[in-house]
Amino acid sequence: MKDYSEAPMLTIWEVTQACDLACRHCRASARPGRDERELTTQEGFGLLEQIRDLGNPIVVFTGGDPLKRPDLFRLLERSVQLGLRTTVTPSATPLLTRAAVARFKDVGVSRMAVSLDGPDAASHDGFRGVAGSFSRTMAALADARRIGLETQINSTATQLNRGKLPAMAELVEASGAKLWSVFFLVVTGRALAEDDLSAEEYERVFSFLYETSLRGRFDIKTTEAPHYRRYAAQQRKLRGEQKVETGPSMIARHAGINDGKGLVFVSHTGEVYPSGFLEVSGGNVRETTLAEAYRNSSPFRLLRDVDQLEGKCGECEFKRLCGGSRSRAMAATGSYLASDPRCVYQPAVA
């Protein structure tokens, strides 16, 4: 399993919190207007150079809606020039035009990710808070496929759509997307506790995702549900496969990654967080380097030491593969080292 103490696999930069959607679960509690404290264009260029120097991780431009920044394409172009594998997650608003999708391709973006939280306009638009979001999402996917721009679909599994996941999977396949990234709720921002699934329902969704991964033409990964990797490992063992590496490639590639461990998030104001759902700062890039914050700050070092985990997560034989959602532990208990409350597994303590 890869050591992520020196460099992450994935760097996420929240270029803005401005967005014209009103998503029910929004981590950032996004709003239409931009924050005057956002990193400037030149600061953004400097950050991208630091990301390159940190070990050349994948970089994700996210928000809010990145298209709310008029300098977005300059930033994307600079990222590509630096040799970074560059991806972007625009919101499905009138800003996401066919021309914008084409420009992503032209500047060298590797992948565009869009959100899909229901299989039809009624369910998706109800979740996103703005009519027309579903049709714009599907149009953007079609535009990208037509010009050969790789796509990814992000969905958040909640009480509102758990029964619709099979229909959503069909749309993912029909779209030609390379990856379905299924998020699991962390009660931060506008997210509501009553929308979250129970631990038992997480397992049922894991079962559906695993079975889908065996026959689908797209990869599947989870966000803020690292215990899906535990579930997949258990399934492989039941089927006679002993090693993690023999399972689906996406599971193997993300083995051991967790908040602050292989993943770093830079906020619109430059704060360096273990993830967008865990606002425990390791420093600010206006005052320190990204490398220093990731490698040496106290929260990041603690998060990478699985022996510091508490409760059943600390006792679990899967803690190096999984480790539980540190963001969910923090949101639920006030401690990012506590057990993930949405995991049913009971460790086989000797």
N, C-alpha and C positions, 0 to 999 in steps of 0.2 A: 504494500500500500504506500503511495507516494507521501513523502514528507513535505508538508506545506508551510514549514516554519520560516522559510526565507522569501517565498514568493507565492502569490495566489494563482489559481487557475483562471479565476474570473474576477474582473474589476467592473463594478457597476457605477456609473456616474449619473447622478440625478442632476441634469443640466438646468432644470427649472422645476418649480412646483406648480407653475401655471398650467391650467387645463380647462377646456370648455365643457367637459363632461362633469357629472355629479355622481360618480360611482358609489354605490351603497357601502362598499367595503374599503374605500380608498385609504391606503396606508398614510399618504401624505396630507389627507384632508385638503386636496388640491382646490385651487380657486382660479378664477379667470385671469387675474392680474399677476404680472411678474413681481418678484421680490427684488428690490434695489440692491440687496446684499449678495445677489448671485455672483459667482465667479465671473470675471470679465473674459472677453475673448482672449486677451493675452495671458491671463491666469489659466484659462483653459488649455492654451497651447503648452504652457509650462507643465500643467498636470499631465497632459498626454505624454510629454517627454519623460516624466517621472514614471508613468505606467510602463512605458517601453523599457526604461532602465531597471524596473523592478523585476523583470524576467519575461517581458513580452506576453502577458496574459491576454485572454480574450477581453475586449472592452465593450460594454453595453451602454449606449446612450439612452437614458430613460428619463422619466419625469414623474408627475405632471406629463405634459405633452411636449417632447423636444421640439416639435414644429412651432411652438410659441416663441422660440428664440430665433430672431432674424439672422443670427450668425451660425445657425446649426450646420449648414452645408460647408462653411469654412472650417468648422471644427471637425466634421466628419472627414473632409478632404485631408486635413492635417494628420488625423489619426491614421488614415490609410497610407499617407506618405511616410509615416514613421514605421510602417511595417506591421501595424497592429491589426489583428483580425477584428474588424469593426462591425458591430451590429447596432440596430436602432429599434426602439419600441414606440412608434407614434400612436397617438390616440385616433380613433375613428371619428373624426370631426370633418367639417368642410375643408380644413387645411390639408387633409390627406387626399390630395387630388391625384389623378393619373400622372400629371407632370411631376409631382413630388416623388411618387414611387419611381418614375423613370430617372429622376435626378439621383435618388439613392443608388441606383444601379450605376449611373454614370460616374459618380465620385468614387466608386469602389467598395461600397458597403457589402459585406459578405452575406448578411441575413437581415431581413425585416421581420419583426415579431409583432403580431396584433392580438388583441384579446377577443375571446369568444366565450360568453358565459351562459349561453342558451342556444338551442338549435333553431330558433326562429326569432322574428322581430319582437314579438310580445315578451318572451322571456329574457332575451338579451337586453333590449332597450329598457325594460323595467329595472334590470339590475344596474345598468349604466346611467340611467336617469335622464337620457336624452333620446327622443325619437329620431330614427334614421341611422343610429349607430350600427345596427346589424347590417343594413344594406351597404353602408360604407365599408364595413369590415370585409364583407364578401367581395365587394368591387375591388378593394385594394389587393386582396389575395389573387383575384383573377388577373388584375393588371400586372402583378409581380410574376405570376406564372407565365403570362404571355411574353414577357421580356427576359425570362430566365433569371430572375432574382430569387434566391432561396428564401423560404419563409418558415416561420415558426408560429404556432398558436399557443397562447397562454390562456388558461382557464382557472377559475377559482371554484373549488368544490365546496358547496354550502348546502344547507337545508333547502334552498330555493331551487337547486338544479340537480341534486344527487340522482333523482330518478330519470333525468334527461341525459346523463353522461353517455349512454350507448348511442343516442341520436347525434350527440356532439362529436363522438368518435367517428361516426360516418362522415360528418362534414369535414373533419380534419383530413381523413383519407381522400375524400373527393377534391379537396383544395390542392393536394399535392405538397402540403407542408412536410418539412423534414422532421420536425419535432413537435410533440405535444407536451408542453410544460404545464403540469397540473399543480396549482397552488392550493395549499390548505390554510384555512383562516388563522390569523393571529389577531387577537382583539386589540388592535391599535388603530389610531386615526378614527375613521368613521365606522369601522367594523363593529358589528353587534354580536354579543355573546350568544344570543338566541339563534343566530344564523349558522353557528358552528355545528359540525357533526360531533357525535359522541365518539369515544374511543372505539367502540364496537363498529360504528358506521365507517370509521377510517379503515378498519380491516376489510370491510365489505367492498369499499372503493378500491383498496389495494388489490383485492382478488380480481376485480373487474379489470384494473389497469394491467395486471400481470398477464391475465389471459389474453387481453387485447394485444399486448406487446409480442406475444408469441405468433400472432397471425397478421398483425398490421404491417403496412408498408412504411411506417414512420416510427421514429424512436419516441419513447416516453420517459420523462423524468418528473420527479416531484420537487416542489419547492416548499420548504418548511414542513416537510414530512420525511426526514431521513430514515425513519423506521420502515419506510417502503423497502429500503435496501435489506433490512432484516427479514421482512416478509419474503422478498424474492430469494434470499439465501435459504430460508426454510423450505421454500417450494422446490428449489433446485436439489436440496438434499433429499427431499421426499421422492424426487424423480431420479435419484441415483447419481446426481452430479455433486461433487464434493468441493469444488473450488469456485470462488466468486468469479474468477476470470472466465469461466466457461459459460456464464450466463449472458443475458442480453448486454450488448456493448455499452449502452448508456449507463447501466448499473455499475459496470466495472470502471468506467471512466470517472464516475463521481464517488467511488468508494472512499469513505473517510472525510469527504468535504462537508463542512458545516459552517455556521456563522463564525466568521473570523478565522476559519481554518480552510484555506483554499479559496475563500471568498472575502472580498472587501468592498465596501460601499462608500462612495464619496457624495456627500449631500450637496445641494445647490449652493450652500454657503461655505463649502470646503471642509466640513466636519468629516472625520474618517470613522465610520461605524463598521461593526462586524457584519451587519446586513441592514437593509432598509427598514426591517421590522424590529431592530434592536439598537435603539439610539443611546448607546453607551460609547462615548467618544474616546478614541485613542489619540486625539490631537486634531489640529486643523492645518490643512496644507498651506495656509497663509503664514503659519508660524513654525511648521516643522515639515519634514519630507514625508511623502507617502510611505517610503521604505521604513523610516524610523517608526512611524505610527503602527504599521502592520507588523514589523518584526519585534519591536521592543516595548510597546506600550503595555501596561499592566492588563487591561481587559483582553487584549488579543493573546497575550502569553497564557493567561488563565484558560481561555477558551480552547486553546490548542493542547492543553494538558488534560487528557481524558481522566487521569487519576484524581482530578479535582472535582469531578462530577459527584453529585450527592444523590441520596436515595437509591431507588432501584436502577437508575441510569448508571450510577457509579458501580453497581454490582453486576451489571449486565455483561454477558460474554460477547455481545454485539457492539459494545461501546466504541470500539475503534472503527468499525464499519459504519455505525449509525451515530450514536451520541445524543439522539433526541434533539428536538428543536429548542435551541437555546433562546430564541426569540419568544416562543410560546411559554417556556418556563418562566421567563422574566415577566411577561404580560400577566400570567396567572398567579405567580407567587411573589414577585418582586426580587427574585434571585435568578440570574442567568445560569447558575450551576445546578439548579434544582431539577427534579425529574420532569420529563415531558408529560403533562397530564392527559394527553390524548394517545397514550400507548397502552394497550391491554397486556402486553407481554410481561410475564413474570420470570425474572432471571433464574437460571438453574444454578443457584448459589450452592457451592460445595459445603 
